[in-house]
């Protein structure tokens, strides 16, 4: 039986399902992924076997590739949420973990590109953790 994982963008305009397993889950700290997410790292799932079925909003998807590189990103034109994209001439499906509506059942395999991580990230272990918004 094939596993199916559902996902969508923040505004709900784009909806999709991933059919098949994820093979890897990486937390990438390169400067390009930090720019993509506006955060310390990107959290992406990878599969060379899974396929994607779009259930709505295909016309709302924007694809961006940094010229001269393999770095690509897809996102919703309305809300800006990161979305899956197919890379390497169709050989690799890349899915931002945060766009999935279903629980991600695999754990990250590794933090990658740590040599270019943000300098402030080293201090994150000392930052207080709150269950909700600060008062």
C-alpha positions, 0 to 999 in steps of 0.5 A: 500500500502506498502512503499518502501525505496531504499538504496545502499552503497557508491560505488554502488556495494550493492543495496537494497529496504526495503518494509514496515515501520520503527518503530523506529529511534534511535541515539546511542552514545554507544562506539560500535556504535561510533567505527562502524561509526567513529563518535559521534553516529550511526543513525539506523532505526528499523523495526520488520515488514519490509523486505529487498530485495537485488538488487545486491552485496550480495556477497560484504556484510560482517557481523560482530558480537562482540563475546558474544554480540548482537552487529552486523554490516554489511558493503560493503567489497569494500567501507566500507559503513554500510548496513542493517542487520537482528538481533534477529534471524530474528525478527528485521531489523536494517538499518543505516539511511545514507545508504538510497537513499530515504529521511528518513521521520521519525524523530529520536525518541531519543538519546540513551546510552548517559551515554557512549557518547564521552566527546567532544560531549558536546561541539558540540553545540558551533562548527561553522556550515558551508554550505560546506567545510572550506576555 
